[in-house]
Amino acid sequence: MRLKFLTAAIFFIALPCFCQDSAMSDSGTFRGNARHSGVYDGAGVPKFSSLKWKFHTAGMILGSPVSASGMIYVGSTDGNLYALDAETGAQKWKFDAKSRIPSTPAIAGGVVYFTAYDGVLYALDASTGTLKWKFQTGGERRFAGKHLHGVQPAAETMPDPFDVYLSSPVVWNGAVYFGSGDGNVYSLNAASGTLNWKFHTGDIVHASPAIADGALFIGSWDSYFYSIDAATGKEKWKFKTGEDHEIYNQVGVQSSAAVVDGMVYFGCRDAHLYALDEKTGEKKWAFSANGSWVVGSPAVKDGKVYFPTSDSSTFFAADAKSGQILKTMTFNKWFIFSSPAIAGNFAYVGSTQGILVAVDLSSMQQVWSFDTDGSKHRPAGYVKPDGTPDMEVIYRSDFYDDMVTGLNRIMGMGAVFSSPLVFGKTVIVGSADGNLYALM
């Protein structure tokens, strides 16, 4: 994340088997499956025709929607988890956690699991929203650093406003796994909520765990990426990413991993997309984004890895084995935190411009776009004549408070931080304007 005027870069009873190792029609977890490939079975929307339905919450939707048994589940910063009819968008129930929910829920065995800013992992009956159990972690907090992103006051330790997500749970083999702001990765019994194990890292864990071949893959803000035995919680290997002890800008794994064909792909705020050997953690290749964070999680299909960068606002297609960049598409300098969703030959990507874009993967060209309600009321002064954001107007100065206020202005313009869900012939995405949109 880079703000032009700053002196330095700123820029989640026994139950049936919970195995979710491949994409399904129901995509009841972040990124569509336990491997987090970002690939969905649905046909998607090659040609946009209309808004199927819209559901409004009283907060921002930063996490992503998921689907199961004809229902859509999504959390909001208004403190509620919502269950909606997938065809109509009508509310079936809501659960008031009384705490922000910027995570993506996971559904398995008729139970929905999600994390909230009160440091609790909740387990609800997916049909009724009734609380089954909850687990209290050591507490949530955001990543923090002194002189963060180079803003003033230089001697102050500051929570990072761009640490916008919580870890989203994944369910596998009778256990639910997630990371926490207390620095731990947790495994709980999915039926009872009792602790199986916890694995401690050196800092915040807000990336979401991927599961493949009995191993859990997750990064931490301590600059390490970990492979952990999913059954025992024992470390298999760890990989060191970049450090930044001056302004804490180029450090930390905020992206979640995709594990496909023996490789692990993940982005890092040290401005790299990494490709590691799944079994050993050996680096196969790394792509440098020249200072731009890689926050969005990669999607992998047909021997290619697709990933966005944040402030350079570029969507890349790379050869999954070699890392060679094949094609790119730019997003007019609006940051990309949203992770791409792929269905058929199309990818769907959101940006802070408040727009969801459908991309033809053959040509890497936009085929259609959808503007959120919030983006239609964007103050003219925040946008330059060429359509790019005027960062000096949005963020005003290099003082910490103005950085926070600037991000709030971005959110207020209907930014898309949520990652899309492809459900049959519908694409569903949330926005910071509080709406969940179903597009067809």
Secondary structure, DSSP 8 states (H G I E B T S, - for coil): ---TTSSS-------------S--SS--SGGGSTT---EESS---SS---EEEEEE-SS---S--EEETTEEEEE-TTSEEEEEETTT--EEEEEE-SS---S--EEETTEEEEE-TTSEEEEEETTT--EEEEEE-S-----EEETGGG-B-TT-EEE-TT-------EEETTEEEEE-TTSEEEEEETTT--EEEEEE-SS---S--EEETTEEEEE-TTSEEEEEETTT--EEEEEE----SSSS-S----S--EEETTEEEEEETTTEEEEEETTT--EEEEEE-TT----S--EEETTEEEEE-STT-EEEEEETTT--EEEEEE-TT----S--EEETTEEEEE-TTSEEEEEETTTTEEEEEEE-TGGGG--GGGB-TTS-B-HHHHH-SSBHHHHHHHHHHHHHTT---S--EEETTEEEEE-TTSEEEEE-
